[in-house]
Amino acid sequence: MYVLALIAVFASVFLMTGMMAGGMGNFIIFVDFPSLILVLIILIPVLASSGLLRDFNNAFSVALGKKKNKTLLEMKRAREAVELARKTLVATGVFTFLFALVVILRTLDNPEALGPNVAVALLTFIYAEILNILLLPISSKIKVKELEYLHGELPEKDA
C-alpha cells in the first residue's frame, strides 16, 4: 500500500505539471538535485546527532516489513525518528527558502532573474514537503503497530 502513496504523489505532480501552460514539457523545471541534496545535508546530521539515524532506517522495516515480532521500544524509537525527520523537513524547507530569498533580494540587480531564482528557492521547500508527505504513512503504520502490540494482537518475540 505504501507504493500506492508513492504513485499518488508522483501522479499528482505529473497531473499538476500537465495542467500548466506548456504541458508535460514543464516537468524539468521541478528537477533540481542541489536543492534535494541540501535538504538531505540538513536532515541526515540532525537524525545522526539525535542518535536516531539507525532508528529512522529501521522505521521502514518496522512499518513495511512482514516480520511482526518487533519490540515496543523498537517501534517507539522508529516512530520518534520519523517524527523528528518530518519536523526537520518542515523546518528545513522554510529555512532554506527564507535564506535563499534573503540572498536573492540582497542581490537584486537583475529584476528579470527574480522569478527563476525564487522558483529554484522554492524547490527545496517543495522537496522537503514531498518527503514529509511520504513519511506520513510510515509514521501512522508504526503507531498502529504500537497500538496492536499494546493490545496483544502481535505475537510475542521468540525467546
N, CA, C and O atoms as a GROMACS GRO file, in nm:
protein
  636
    1MET      N    1   0.080  -0.121   0.000
    1MET     CA    2   0.000   0.000   0.000
    1MET      C    3   0.084   0.126   0.000
    1MET      O    4   0.041   0.231  -0.049
    2TYR      N    5   0.206   0.117   0.055
    2TYR     CA    6   0.293   0.234   0.057
    2TYR      C    7   0.329   0.274  -0.086
    2TYR      O    8   0.345   0.392  -0.115
    3VAL      N    9   0.341   0.176  -0.173
    3VAL     CA   10   0.370   0.204  -0.314
    3VAL      C   11   0.257   0.288  -0.373
    3VAL      O   12   0.280   0.373  -0.459
    4LEU      N   13   0.135   0.263  -0.328
    4LEU     CA   14   0.020   0.341  -0.375
    4LEU      C   15   0.037   0.489  -0.338
    4LEU      O   16   0.005   0.577  -0.418
    5ALA      N   17   0.086   0.516  -0.216
    5ALA     CA   18   0.111   0.654  -0.175
    5ALA      C   19   0.218   0.718  -0.263
    5ALA      O   20   0.206   0.834  -0.302
    6LEU      N   21   0.324   0.643  -0.292
    6LEU     CA   22   0.429   0.695  -0.381
    6LEU      C   23   0.373   0.728  -0.518
    6LEU      O   24   0.402   0.834  -0.574
    7ILE      N   25   0.294   0.638  -0.572
    7ILE     CA   26   0.234   0.659  -0.703
    7ILE      C   27   0.143   0.781  -0.702
    7ILE      O   28   0.143   0.859  -0.796
    8ALA      N   29   0.065   0.797  -0.594
    8ALA     CA   30  -0.027   0.911  -0.585
    8ALA      C   31   0.048   1.044  -0.583
    8ALA      O   32   0.006   1.139  -0.648
    9VAL      N   33   0.157   1.050  -0.509
    9VAL     CA   34   0.235   1.174  -0.503
    9VAL      C   35   0.292   1.207  -0.640
    9VAL      O   36   0.281   1.320  -0.687
   10PHE      N   37   0.354   1.108  -0.704
   10PHE     CA   38   0.413   1.134  -0.835
   10PHE      C   39   0.307   1.161  -0.941
   10PHE      O   40   0.329   1.243  -1.031
   11ALA      N   41   0.194   1.094  -0.933
   11ALA     CA   42   0.086   1.119  -1.029
   11ALA      C   43   0.031   1.260  -1.013
   11ALA      O   44   0.000   1.326  -1.112
   12SER      N   45   0.019   1.307  -0.889
   12SER     CA   46  -0.032   1.443  -0.868
   12SER      C   47   0.066   1.547  -0.923
   12SER      O   48   0.024   1.648  -0.979
   13VAL      N   49   0.196   1.522  -0.908
   13VAL     CA   50   0.296   1.614  -0.963
   13VAL      C   51   0.285   1.615  -1.116
   13VAL      O   52   0.288   1.721  -1.177
   14PHE      N   53   0.274   1.498  -1.177
   14PHE     CA   54   0.259   1.491  -1.323
   14PHE      C   55   0.131   1.559  -1.368
   14PHE      O   56   0.131   1.629  -1.469
   15LEU      N   57   0.022   1.539  -1.295
   15LEU     CA   58  -0.105   1.599  -1.331
   15LEU      C   59  -0.097   1.752  -1.322
   15LEU      O   60  -0.141   1.822  -1.413
   16MET      N   61  -0.041   1.802  -1.213
   16MET     CA   62  -0.028   1.947  -1.199
   16MET      C   63   0.064   2.004  -1.307
   16MET      O   64   0.037   2.111  -1.362
   17THR      N   65   0.170   1.933  -1.339
   17THR     CA   66   0.262   1.978  -1.443
   17THR      C   67   0.193   1.978  -1.578
   17THR      O   68   0.212   2.070  -1.658
   18GLY      N   69   0.114   1.876  -1.605
   18GLY     CA   70   0.043   1.867  -1.731
   18GLY      C   71  -0.061   1.976  -1.749
   18GLY      O   72  -0.091   2.014  -1.862
   19MET      N   73  -0.115   2.028  -1.639
   19MET     CA   74  -0.216   2.133  -1.648
   19MET      C   75  -0.154   2.271  -1.668
   19MET      O   76  -0.225   2.367  -1.700
   20MET      N   77  -0.023   2.281  -1.648
   20MET     CA   78   0.043   2.410  -1.668
   20MET      C   79   0.049   2.443  -1.816
   20MET      O   80   0.031   2.356  -1.902
   21ALA      N   81   0.073   2.572  -1.845
   21ALA     CA   82   0.076   2.614  -1.985
   21ALA      C   83   0.195   2.558  -2.056
   21ALA      O   84   0.271   2.651  -2.082
   22GLY      N   85   0.234   2.465  -2.090
   22GLY     CA   86   0.346   2.408  -2.160
   22GLY      C   87   0.338   2.258  -2.147
   22GLY      O   88   0.420   2.186  -2.205
   23GLY      N   89   0.241   2.210  -2.073
   23GLY     CA   90   0.222   2.066  -2.062
   23GLY      C   91   0.334   1.996  -1.989
   23GLY      O   92   0.402   2.052  -1.902
   24MET      N   93   0.353   1.871  -2.026
   24MET     CA   94   0.449   1.785  -1.958
   24MET      C   95   0.593   1.829  -1.983
   24MET      O   96   0.685   1.784  -1.914
   25GLY      N   97   0.614   1.914  -2.081
   25GLY     CA   98   0.748   1.964  -2.105
   25GLY      C   99   0.800   2.049  -1.990
   25GLY      O  100   0.921   2.070  -1.977
   26ASN      N  101   0.710   2.096  -1.906
   26ASN     CA  102   0.749   2.178  -1.791
   26ASN      C  103   0.797   2.095  -1.674
   26ASN      O  104   0.841   2.152  -1.574
   27PHE      N  105   0.791   1.964  -1.683
   27PHE     CA  106   0.830   1.880  -1.570
   27PHE      C  107   0.975   1.903  -1.530
   27PHE      O  108   1.010   1.891  -1.412
   28ILE      N  109   1.058   1.935  -1.625
   28ILE     CA  110   1.201   1.952  -1.598
   28ILE      C  111   1.227   2.069  -1.503
   28ILE      O  112   1.331   2.071  -1.437
   29ILE      N  113   1.136   2.165  -1.494
   29ILE     CA  114   1.158   2.278  -1.403
   29ILE      C  115   1.149   2.237  -1.257
   29ILE      O  116   1.190   2.313  -1.169
   30PHE      N  117   1.097   2.119  -1.229
   30PHE     CA  118   1.088   2.071  -1.092
   30PHE      C  119   1.206   1.984  -1.052
   30PHE      O  120   1.211   1.932  -0.940
   31VAL      N  121   1.301   1.967  -1.141
   31VAL     CA  122   1.417   1.883  -1.112
   31VAL      C  123   1.536   1.973  -1.080
   31VAL      O  124   1.583   2.048  -1.164
   32ASP      N  125   1.584   1.963  -0.956
   32ASP     CA  126   1.699   2.040  -0.912
   32ASP      C  127   1.770   1.960  -0.804
   32ASP      O  128   1.734   1.967  -0.686
   33PHE      N  129   1.870   1.883  -0.844
   33PHE     CA  130   1.940   1.795  -0.750
   33PHE      C  131   2.011   1.870  -0.637
   33PHE      O  132   2.012   1.820  -0.525
   34PRO      N  133   2.070   1.986  -0.661
   34PRO     CA  134   2.132   2.056  -0.548
   34PRO      C  135   2.032   2.090  -0.437
   34PRO      O  136   2.067   2.086  -0.319
   35SER      N  137   1.908   2.122  -0.474
   35SER     CA  138   1.806   2.151  -0.373
   35SER      C  139   1.774   2.026  -0.291
   35SER      O  140   1.760   2.034  -0.169
   36LEU      N  141   1.763   1.913  -0.357
   36LEU     CA  142   1.736   1.788  -0.287
   36LEU      C  143   1.852   1.750  -0.197
   36LEU      O  144   1.833   1.706  -0.084
   37ILE      N  145   1.973   1.768  -0.247
   37ILE     CA  146   2.092   1.737  -0.166
   37ILE      C  147   2.099   1.828  -0.044
   37ILE      O  148   2.138   1.784   0.064
   38LEU      N  149   2.061   1.954  -0.060
   38LEU     CA  150   2.061   2.048   0.052
   38LEU      C  151   1.966   2.001   0.162
   38LEU      O  152   1.999   2.010   0.281
   39VAL      N  153   1.849   1.953   0.124
   39VAL     CA  154   1.753   1.902   0.223
   39VAL      C  155   1.813   1.782   0.297
   39VAL      O  156   1.802   1.773   0.419
   40LEU      N  157   1.876   1.692   0.224
   40LEU     CA  158   1.935   1.573   0.286
   40LEU      C  159   2.056   1.607   0.371
   40LEU      O  160   2.082   1.543   0.473
   41ILE      N  161   2.133   1.710   0.330
   41ILE     CA  162   2.251   1.752   0.407
   41ILE      C  163   2.210   1.803   0.544
   41ILE      O  164   2.286   1.792   0.640
   42ILE      N  165   2.093   1.859   0.555
   42ILE     CA  166   2.044   1.906   0.685
   42ILE      C  167   1.977   1.792   0.762
   42ILE      O  168   1.997   1.779   0.882
   43LEU      N  169   1.897   1.711   0.694
   43LEU     CA  170   1.820   1.604   0.760
   43LEU      C  171   1.909   1.498   0.824
   43LEU      O  172   1.888   1.461   0.939
   44ILE      N  173   2.007   1.449   0.751
   44ILE     CA  174   2.088   1.336   0.800
   44ILE      C  175   2.168   1.372   0.925
   44ILE      O  176   2.168   1.294   1.020
   45PRO      N  177   2.236   1.486   0.931
   45PRO     CA  178   2.307   1.519   1.055
   45PRO      C  179   2.214   1.540   1.176
   45PRO      O  180   2.251   1.509   1.289
   46VAL      N  181   2.095   1.593   1.152
   46VAL     CA  182   2.002   1.611   1.263
   46VAL      C  183   1.963   1.475   1.320
   46VAL      O  184   1.961   1.456   1.441
   47LEU      N  185   1.932   1.380   1.232
   47LEU     CA  186   1.898   1.245   1.279
   47LEU      C  187   2.018   1.179   1.347
   47LEU      O  188   2.002   1.112   1.449
   48ALA      N  189   2.136   1.197   1.290
   48ALA     CA  190   2.256   1.135   1.349
   48ALA      C  191   2.288   1.197   1.484
   48ALA      O  192   2.324   1.124   1.578
   49SER      N  193   2.277   1.327   1.497
   49SER     CA  194   2.311   1.392   1.624
   49SER      C  195   2.212   1.359   1.734
   49SER      O  196   2.246   1.367   1.852
   50SER      N  197   2.091   1.322   1.698
   50SER     CA  198   1.992   1.283   1.798
   50SER      C  199   2.005   1.135   1.835
   50SER      O  200   1.941   1.088   1.928
   51GLY      N  201   2.089   1.062   1.761
   51GLY     CA  202   2.105   0.919   1.786
   51GLY      C  203   1.993   0.835   1.727
   51GLY      O  204   1.975   0.720   1.766
   52LEU      N  205   1.918   0.893   1.634
   52LEU     CA  206   1.802   0.823   1.578
   52LEU      C  207   1.818   0.787   1.430
   52LEU      O  208   1.721   0.747   1.366
   53LEU      N  209   1.938   0.801   1.375
   53LEU     CA  210   1.956   0.770   1.233
   53LEU      C  211   1.931   0.622   1.206
   53LEU      O  212   1.863   0.587   1.109
   54ARG      N  213   1.984   0.534   1.290
   54ARG     CA  214   1.961   0.391   1.272
   54ARG      C  215   1.813   0.358   1.291
   54ARG      O  216   1.758   0.273   1.221
   55ASP      N  217   1.749   0.425   1.386
   55ASP     CA  218   1.606   0.402   1.409
   55ASP      C  219   1.522   0.451   1.291
   55ASP      O  220   1.418   0.393   1.260
   56PHE      N  221   1.568   0.559   1.226
   56PHE     CA  222   1.498   0.607   1.107
   56PHE      C  223   1.506   0.503   0.996
   56PHE      O  224   1.406   0.475   0.930
   57ASN      N  225   1.624   0.446   0.976
   57ASN     CA  226   1.638   0.339   0.877
   57ASN      C  227   1.552   0.219   0.915
   57ASN      O  228   1.492   0.156   0.828
   58ASN      N  229   1.548   0.187   1.044
   58ASN     CA  230   1.470   0.074   1.093
   58ASN      C  231   1.319   0.099   1.079
   58ASN      O  232   1.241   0.004   1.074
   59ALA      N  233   1.278   0.225   1.074
   59ALA     CA  234   1.136   0.258   1.067
   59ALA      C  235   1.069   0.198   0.945
   59ALA      O  236   0.953   0.159   0.950
   60PHE      N  237   1.142   0.190   0.835
   60PHE     CA  238   1.083   0.135   0.713
   60PHE      C  239   1.058  -0.014   0.726
   60PHE      O  240   0.957  -0.065   0.676
   61SER      N  241   1.149  -0.086   0.792
   61SER     CA  242   1.125  -0.229   0.811
   61SER      C  243   1.017  -0.252   0.916
   61SER      O  244   0.941  -0.349   0.907
   62VAL      N  245   1.008  -0.164   1.015
   62VAL     CA  246   0.902  -0.177   1.116
   62VAL      C  247   0.766  -0.153   1.050
   62VAL      O  248   0.672  -0.229   1.073
   63ALA      N  249   0.757  -0.049   0.970
   63ALA     CA  250   0.629  -0.012   0.910
   63ALA      C  251   0.590  -0.100   0.792
   63ALA      O  252   0.473  -0.136   0.777
   64LEU      N  253   0.687  -0.135   0.709
   64LEU     CA  254   0.655  -0.203   0.583
   64LEU      C  255   0.692  -0.350   0.582
   64LEU      O  256   0.650  -0.425   0.494
   65GLY      N  257   0.771  -0.393   0.680
   65GLY     CA  258   0.818  -0.531   0.682
   65GLY      C  259   0.709  -0.630   0.720
   65GLY      O  260   0.612  -0.595   0.787
   66LYS      N  261   0.727  -0.750   0.676
   66LYS     CA  262   0.631  -0.857   0.705
   66LYS      C  263   0.653  -0.915   0.844
   66LYS      O  264   0.561  -0.970   0.906
   67LYS      N  265   0.777  -0.903   0.893
   67LYS     CA  266   0.812  -0.958   1.022
   67LYS      C  267   0.741  -0.879   1.132
   67LYS      O  268   0.756  -0.757   1.140
   68LYS      N  269   0.666  -0.947   1.216
   68LYS     CA  270   0.583  -0.877   1.313
   68LYS      C  271   0.639  -0.880   1.455
   68LYS      O  272   0.576  -0.825   1.546
   69ASN      N  273   0.752  -0.941   1.477
   69ASN     CA  274   0.799  -0.953   1.614
   69ASN      C  275   0.901  -0.844   1.649
   69ASN      O  276   1.016  -0.873   1.683
   70LYS      N  277   0.858  -0.721   1.640
   70LYS     CA  278   0.939  -0.607   1.682
   70LYS      C  279   0.903  -0.574   1.826
   70LYS      O  280   0.790  -0.596   1.869
   71THR      N  281   0.999  -0.522   1.900
   71THR     CA  282   0.970  -0.485   2.038
   71THR      C  283   0.904  -0.348   2.040
   71THR      O  284   0.913  -0.272   1.945
   72LEU      N  285   0.837  -0.320   2.150
   72LEU     CA  286   0.771  -0.191   2.166
   72LEU      C  287   0.874  -0.078   2.162
   72LEU      O  288   0.847   0.028   2.106
   73LEU      N  289   0.989  -0.100   2.222
   73LEU     CA  290   1.095   0.002   2.220
   73LEU      C  291   1.140   0.032   2.078
   73LEU      O  292   1.160   0.148   2.042
   74GLU      N  293   1.158  -0.071   1.996
   74GLU     CA  294   1.198  -0.050   1.855
   74GLU      C  295   1.093   0.032   1.782
   74GLU      O  296   1.127   0.123   1.705
   75MET      N  297   0.967   0.001   1.805
   75MET     CA  298   0.860   0.074   1.738
   75MET      C  299   0.854   0.220   1.783
   75MET      O  300   0.839   0.310   1.701
   76LYS      N  301   0.868   0.243   1.913
   76LYS     CA  302   0.864   0.380   1.965
   76LYS      C  303   0.982   0.463   1.914
   76LYS      O  304   0.967   0.579   1.877
   77ARG      N  305   1.100   0.402   1.914
   77ARG     CA  306   1.218   0.473   1.863
   77ARG      C  307   1.204   0.501   1.714
   77ARG      O  308   1.243   0.608   1.667
   78ALA      N  309   1.150   0.406   1.639
   78ALA     CA  310   1.131   0.426   1.495
   78ALA      C  311   1.031   0.539   1.470
   78ALA      O  312   1.053   0.623   1.382
   79ARG      N  313   0.923   0.541   1.545
   79ARG     CA  314   0.824   0.648   1.526
   79ARG      C  315   0.881   0.783   1.566
   79ARG      O  316   0.856   0.883   1.498
   80GLU      N  317   0.958   0.787   1.674
   80GLU     CA  318   1.021   0.912   1.716
   80GLU      C  319   1.117   0.962   1.608
   80GLU      O  320   1.124   1.082   1.581
   81ALA      N  321   1.191   0.871   1.546
   81ALA     CA  322   1.285   0.908   1.440
   81ALA      C  323   1.210   0.965   1.320
   81ALA      O  324   1.253   1.065   1.261
   82VAL      N  325   1.099   0.903   1.283
   82VAL     CA  326   1.021   0.952   1.168
   82VAL      C  327   0.960   1.088   1.201
   82VAL      O  328   0.959   1.177   1.116
   83GLU      N  329   0.911   1.104   1.322
   83GLU     CA  330   0.853   1.234   1.360
   83GLU      C  331   0.960   1.343   1.362
   83GLU      O  332   0.934   1.456   1.320
   84LEU      N  333   1.079   1.311   1.411
   84LEU     CA  334   1.188   1.408   1.408
   84LEU      C  335   1.223   1.443   1.263
   84LEU      O  336   1.247   1.559   1.231
   85ALA      N  337   1.226   1.343   1.176
   85ALA     CA  338   1.255   1.368   1.035
   85ALA      C  339   1.149   1.459   0.973
   85ALA      O  340   1.182   1.551   0.898
   86ARG      N  341   1.024   1.434   1.004
   86ARG     CA  342   0.915   1.516   0.949
   86ARG      C  343   0.926   1.661   0.997
   86ARG      O  344   0.910   1.754   0.918
   87LYS      N  345   0.952   1.680   1.127
   87LYS     CA  346   0.967   1.816   1.180
   87LYS      C  347   1.089   1.885   1.118
   87LYS      O  348   1.085   2.003   1.085
   88THR      N  349   1.196   1.810   1.104
   88THR     CA  350   1.318   1.866   1.045
   88THR      C  351   1.295   1.905   0.899
   88THR      O  352   1.345   2.008   0.854
   89LEU      N  353   1.220   1.825   0.827
   89LEU     CA  354   1.191   1.857   0.686
   89LEU      C  355   1.112   1.986   0.674
   89LEU      O  356   1.142   2.068   0.587
   90VAL      N  357   1.013   2.005   0.758
   90VAL     CA  358   0.935   2.129   0.753
   90VAL      C  359   1.026   2.248   0.784
   90VAL      O  360   1.025   2.348   0.712
   91ALA      N  361   1.104   2.237   0.892
   91ALA     CA  362   1.193   2.346   0.929
   91ALA      C  363   1.298   2.372   0.821
   91ALA      O  364   1.330   2.487   0.793
   92THR      N  365   1.350   2.266   0.762
   92THR     CA  366   1.449   2.279   0.656
   92THR      C  367   1.391   2.350   0.534
   92THR      O  368   1.455   2.438   0.477
   93GLY      N  369   1.271   2.312   0.496
   93GLY     CA  370   1.208   2.375   0.380
   93GLY      C  371   1.187   2.523   0.401
   93GLY      O  372   1.217   2.604   0.312
   94VAL      N  373   1.136   2.560   0.517
   94VAL     CA  374   1.112   2.701   0.546
   94VAL      C  375   1.244   2.776   0.555
   94VAL      O  376   1.260   2.883   0.496
   95PHE      N  377   1.339   2.720   0.630
   95PHE     CA  378   1.468   2.788   0.650
   95PHE      C  379   1.541   2.809   0.517
   95PHE      O  380   1.588   2.920   0.490
   96THR      N  381   1.551   2.706   0.436
   96THR     CA  382   1.627   2.720   0.311
   96THR      C  383   1.559   2.817   0.215
   96THR      O  384   1.626   2.892   0.144
   97PHE      N  385   1.425   2.815   0.213
   97PHE     CA  386   1.356   2.909   0.126
   97PHE      C  387   1.379   3.052   0.172
   97PHE      O  388   1.411   3.139   0.091
   98LEU      N  389   1.362   3.077   0.301
   98LEU     CA  390   1.380   3.214   0.351
   98LEU      C  391   1.524   3.261   0.336
   98LEU      O  392   1.549   3.376   0.301
   99PHE      N  393   1.618   3.172   0.361
   99PHE     CA  394   1.759   3.208   0.345
   99PHE      C  395   1.788   3.245   0.199
   99PHE      O  396   1.852   3.346   0.171
  100ALA      N  397   1.741   3.161   0.107
  100ALA     CA  398   1.763   3.188  -0.035
  100ALA      C  399   1.693   3.317  -0.078
  100ALA      O  400   1.745   3.393  -0.160
  101LEU      N  401   1.576   3.341  -0.022
  101LEU     CA  402   1.502   3.462  -0.057
  101LEU      C  403   1.578   3.587  -0.013
  101LEU      O  404   1.581   3.687  -0.085
  102VAL      N  405   1.638   3.583   0.105
  102VAL     CA  406   1.719   3.697   0.151
  102VAL      C  407   1.836   3.720   0.056
  102VAL      O  408   1.864   3.834   0.019
  103VAL      N  409   1.903   3.613   0.018
  103VAL     CA  410   2.016   3.626  -0.074
  103VAL      C  411   1.970   3.682  -0.208
  103VAL      O  412   2.036   3.768  -0.266
  104ILE      N  413   1.857   3.634  -0.257
  104ILE     CA  414   1.804   3.680  -0.386
  104ILE      C  415   1.769   3.829  -0.379
  104ILE      O  416   1.802   3.905  -0.470
  105LEU      N  417   1.703   3.870  -0.272
  105LEU     CA  418   1.662   4.009  -0.260
  105LEU      C  419   1.780   4.104  -0.236
  105LEU      O  420   1.775   4.220  -0.274
  106ARG      N  421   1.885   4.054  -0.173
  106ARG     CA  422   2.003   4.137  -0.149
  106ARG      C  423   2.083   4.159  -0.278
  106ARG      O  424   2.155   4.258  -0.291
  107THR      N  425   2.069   4.069  -0.372
  107THR     CA  426   2.146   4.080  -0.498
  107THR      C  427   2.052   4.103  -0.615
  107THR      O  428   2.067   4.042  -0.721
  108LEU      N  429   1.956   4.189  -0.596
  108LEU     CA  430   1.853   4.211  -0.697
  108LEU      C  431   1.895   4.319  -0.798
  108LEU      O  432   1.828   4.421  -0.812
  109ASP      N  433   2.006   4.295  -0.867
  109ASP     CA  434   2.049   4.389  -0.968
  109ASP      C  435   1.990   4.356  -1.105
  109ASP      O  436   1.996   4.438  -1.197
  110ASN      N  437   1.931   4.237  -1.118
  110ASN     CA  438   1.869   4.195  -1.244
  110ASN      C  439   1.725   4.151  -1.214
  110ASN      O  440   1.703   4.035  -1.178
  111PRO      N  441   1.627   4.241  -1.228
  111PRO     CA  442   1.488   4.207  -1.193
  111PRO      C  443   1.430   4.092  -1.274
  111PRO      O  444   1.338   4.024  -1.228
  112GLU      N  445   1.482   4.069  -1.395
  112GLU     CA  446   1.430   3.960  -1.477
  112GLU      C  447   1.464   3.823  -1.417
  112GLU      O  448   1.396   3.725  -1.445
  113ALA      N  449   1.568   3.817  -1.336
  113ALA     CA  450   1.610   3.691  -1.276
  113ALA      C  451   1.533   3.659  -1.148
  113ALA      O  452   1.550   3.551  -1.092
  114LEU      N  453   1.449   3.752  -1.102
  114LEU     CA  454   1.377   3.731  -0.976
  114LEU      C  455   1.289   3.607  -0.981
  114LEU      O  456   1.294   3.524  -0.890
  115GLY      N  457   1.209   3.594  -1.085
  115GLY     CA  458   1.117   3.479  -1.096
  115GLY      C  459   1.189   3.345  -1.095
  115GLY      O  460   1.157   3.259  -1.013
  116PRO      N  461   1.284   3.324  -1.185
  116PRO     CA  462   1.356   3.196  -1.186
  116PRO      C  463   1.431   3.167  -1.056
  116PRO      O  464   1.436   3.052  -1.012
  117ASN      N  465   1.489   3.270  -0.995
  117ASN     CA  466   1.563   3.248  -0.871
  117ASN      C  467   1.470   3.210  -0.756
  117ASN      O  468   1.503   3.123  -0.676
  118VAL      N  469   1.356   3.274  -0.747
  118VAL     CA  470   1.259   3.240  -0.642
  118VAL      C  471   1.203   3.100  -0.667
  118VAL      O  472   1.179   3.025  -0.573
  119ALA      N  473   1.184   3.065  -0.793
  119ALA     CA  474   1.135   2.930  -0.824
  119ALA      C  475   1.233   2.824  -0.777
  119ALA      O  476   1.192   2.723  -0.720
  120VAL      N  477   1.361   2.846  -0.799
  120VAL     CA  478   1.461   2.749  -0.753
  120VAL      C  479   1.465   2.746  -0.600
  120VAL      O  480   1.481   2.640  -0.540
  121ALA      N  481   1.451   2.862  -0.537
  121ALA     CA  482   1.449   2.867  -0.391
  121ALA      C  483   1.330   2.788  -0.336
  121ALA      O  484   1.341   2.724  -0.231
  122LEU      N  485   1.219   2.793  -0.404
  122LEU     CA  486   1.100   2.720  -0.360
  122LEU      C  487   1.115   2.569  -0.374
  122LEU      O  488   1.047   2.493  -0.305
  123LEU      N  489   1.203   2.524  -0.462
  123LEU     CA  490   1.219   2.380  -0.484
  123LEU      C  491   1.265   2.307  -0.358
  123LEU      O  492   1.222   2.194  -0.335
  124THR      N  493   1.349   2.367  -0.276
  124THR     CA  494   1.390   2.300  -0.152
  124THR      C  495   1.270   2.280  -0.061
  124THR      O  496   1.256   2.176   0.004
  125PHE      N  497   1.183   2.380  -0.057
  125PHE     CA  498   1.061   2.367   0.025
  125PHE      C  499   0.970   2.258  -0.032
  125PHE      O  500   0.913   2.179   0.043
  126ILE      N  501   0.956   2.255  -0.163
  126ILE     CA  502   0.872   2.153  -0.227
  126ILE      C  503   0.928   2.014  -0.201
  126ILE      O  504   0.853   1.923  -0.166
  127TYR      N  505   1.058   1.995  -0.217
  127TYR     CA  506   1.120   1.865  -0.192
  127TYR      C  507   1.102   1.822  -0.047
  127TYR      O  508   1.071   1.706  -0.019
  128ALA      N  509   1.120   1.917   0.046
  128ALA     CA  510   1.104   1.884   0.187
  128ALA      C  511   0.960   1.841   0.216
  128ALA      O  512   0.937   1.748   0.294
  129GLU      N  513   0.865   1.908   0.155
  129GLU     CA  514   0.724   1.873   0.179
  129GLU      C  515   0.686   1.740   0.113
  129GLU      O  516   0.605   1.665   0.167
  130ILE      N  517   0.742   1.711  -0.002
  130ILE     CA  518   0.716   1.581  -0.066
  130ILE      C  519   0.769   1.469   0.023
  130ILE      O  520   0.700   1.369   0.044
  131LEU      N  521   0.890   1.485   0.074
  131LEU     CA  522   0.945   1.384   0.165
  131LEU      C  523   0.861   1.373   0.292
  131LEU      O  524   0.840   1.263   0.343
  132ASN      N  525   0.813   1.485   0.341
  132ASN     CA  526   0.728   1.485   0.459
  132ASN      C  527   0.599   1.408   0.432
  132ASN      O  528   0.556   1.328   0.516
  133ILE      N  529   0.538   1.429   0.318
  133ILE     CA  530   0.415   1.357   0.282
  133ILE      C  531   0.443   1.208   0.272
  133ILE      O  532   0.361   1.127   0.315
  134LEU      N  533   0.557   1.170   0.215
  134LEU     CA  534   0.589   1.029   0.201
  134LEU      C  535   0.617   0.962   0.336
  134LEU      O  536   0.605   0.840   0.348
  135LEU      N  537   0.654   1.040   0.437
  135LEU     CA  538   0.678   0.983   0.570
  135LEU      C  539   0.550   0.971   0.653
  135LEU      O  540   0.549   0.902   0.755
  136LEU      N  541   0.444   1.038   0.612
  136LEU     CA  542   0.318   1.030   0.687
  136LEU      C  543   0.266   0.888   0.705
  136LEU      O  544   0.235   0.849   0.818
  137PRO      N  545   0.256   0.808   0.599
  137PRO     CA  546   0.205   0.672   0.619
  137PRO      C  547   0.299   0.585   0.702
  137PRO      O  548   0.254   0.494   0.772
  138ILE      N  549   0.430   0.610   0.694
  138ILE     CA  550   0.525   0.534   0.775
  138ILE      C  551   0.498   0.559   0.923
  138ILE      O  552   0.491   0.465   1.002
  139SER      N  553   0.482   0.685   0.958
  139SER     CA  554   0.454   0.721   1.096
  139SER      C  555   0.324   0.659   1.145
  139SER      O  556   0.318   0.605   1.256
  140SER      N  557   0.221   0.666   1.063
  140SER     CA  558   0.091   0.610   1.102
  140SER      C  559   0.094   0.459   1.116
  140SER      O  560   0.035   0.403   1.209
  141LYS      N  561   0.164   0.391   1.025
  141LYS     CA  562   0.173   0.245   1.034
  141LYS      C  563   0.245   0.202   1.160
  141LYS      O  564   0.206   0.104   1.224
  142ILE      N  565   0.350   0.274   1.196
  142ILE     CA  566   0.423   0.240   1.318
  142ILE      C  567   0.334   0.262   1.440
  142ILE      O  568   0.334   0.180   1.532
  143LYS      N  569   0.259   0.372   1.440
  143LYS     CA  570   0.170   0.399   1.553
  143LYS      C  571   0.064   0.290   1.566
  143LYS      O  572   0.032   0.248   1.677
  144VAL      N  573   0.008   0.246   1.455
  144VAL     CA  574  -0.092   0.138   1.458
  144VAL      C  575  -0.029   0.009   1.509
  144VAL      O  576  -0.091  -0.064   1.587
  145LYS      N  577   0.094  -0.021   1.467
  145LYS     CA  578   0.161  -0.142   1.514
  145LYS      C  579   0.188  -0.134   1.664
  145LYS      O  580   0.180  -0.234   1.734
  146GLU      N  581   0.219  -0.015   1.714
  146GLU     CA  582   0.238   0.003   1.858
  146GLU      C  583   0.108  -0.028   1.932
  146GLU      O  584   0.108  -0.097   2.033
  147LEU      N  585  -0.003   0.025   1.880
  147LEU     CA  586  -0.132   0.001   1.944
  147LEU      C  587  -0.169  -0.147   1.941
  147LEU      O  588  -0.219  -0.202   2.040
  148GLU      N  589  -0.143  -0.211   1.828
  148GLU     CA  590  -0.171  -0.355   1.818
  148GLU      C  591  -0.084  -0.433   1.916
  148GLU      O  592  -0.131  -0.528   1.978
  149TYR      N  593   0.039  -0.394   1.930
  149TYR     CA  594   0.130  -0.460   2.024
  149TYR      C  595   0.079  -0.445   2.167
  149TYR      O  596   0.079  -0.541   2.244
  150LEU      N  597   0.037  -0.323   2.201
  150LEU     CA  598  -0.011  -0.297   2.336
  150LEU      C  599  -0.139  -0.373   2.367
  150LEU      O  600  -0.165  -0.406   2.483
  151HIS      N  601  -0.218  -0.401   2.267
  151HIS     CA  602  -0.343  -0.475   2.287
  151HIS      C  603  -0.328  -0.624   2.261
  151HIS      O  604  -0.426  -0.698   2.256
  152GLY      N  605  -0.203  -0.668   2.244
  152GLY     CA  606  -0.175  -0.811   2.234
  152GLY      C  607  -0.210  -0.876   2.102
  152GLY      O  608  -0.228  -0.998   2.097
  153GLU      N  609  -0.221  -0.798   1.995
  153GLU     CA  610  -0.258  -0.855   1.866
  153GLU      C  611  -0.137  -0.903   1.786
  153GLU      O  612  -0.153  -0.969   1.682
  154LEU      N  613  -0.018  -0.870   1.832
  154LEU     CA  614   0.102  -0.918   1.765
  154LEU      C  615   0.162  -1.031   1.847
  154LEU      O  616   0.156  -1.027   1.970
  155PRO      N  617   0.218  -1.131   1.783
  155PRO     CA  618   0.281  -1.240   1.860
  155PRO      C  619   0.401  -1.190   1.936
  155PRO      O  620   0.471  -1.098   1.891
  156GLU      N  621   0.427  -1.249   2.052
  156GLU     CA  622   0.543  -1.213   2.131
  156GLU      C  623   0.670  -1.250   2.058
  156GLU      O  624   0.671  -1.340   1.974
  157LYS      N  625   0.776  -1.179   2.089
  157LYS     CA  626   0.905  -1.207   2.028
  157LYS      C  627   0.955  -1.344   2.072
  157LYS      O  628   0.946  -1.378   2.190
  158ASP      N  629   1.008  -1.422   1.977
  158ASP     CA  630   1.058  -1.556   2.008
  158ASP      C  631   1.173  -1.547   2.106
  158ASP      O  632   1.261  -1.463   2.092
  159ALA      N  633   1.171  -1.637   2.205
  159ALA     CA  634   1.278  -1.637   2.305
  159ALA      C  635   1.394  -1.718   2.260
  159ALA      O  636   1.494  -1.730   2.332
   0.00000   0.00000   0.00000
